[in-house]
Amino acid sequence: MVTRKGEKMQKVKTLSNVDTIGLATYLIDFIKEGNVVEQVINTGDGYVIIYHTVPVVSF
């Protein structure tokens, strides 16, 4: 996939057989890893997460 300079490349991750508490726990760690969640879609038997990554800077 080619993006123009400054554009974010969206990525998709699917989770199945996860309840809302499991989703929340997963998202906390997922965001700490430098992922920016744009949308979470409930599919009925799981979730689809649309996200992009950003570099993590630590001081």
PEGI-V113458 format. One record per residue. N is the residue number from 1. SS is DSSP state (h for helix, s for strand, l for the rest). Layout:
n->[N,N]
ss->[SS,SS]
This chain:
n->[1,2,3,4,5,6,7,8,9,10,11,12,13,14,15,16,17,18,19,20,21,22,23,24,25,26,27,28,29,30,31,32,33,34,35,36,37,38,39,40,41,42,43,44,45,46,47,48,49,50,51,52,53,54,55,56,57,58,59]
ss->[l,l,l,l,l,l,l,l,l,l,s,s,s,s,s,s,l,l,l,h,h,h,h,h,h,h,h,h,h,h,h,h,l,l,s,s,s,s,s,s,s,s,l,l,l,s,s,s,s,s,s,s,s,l,l,l,l,l,l]
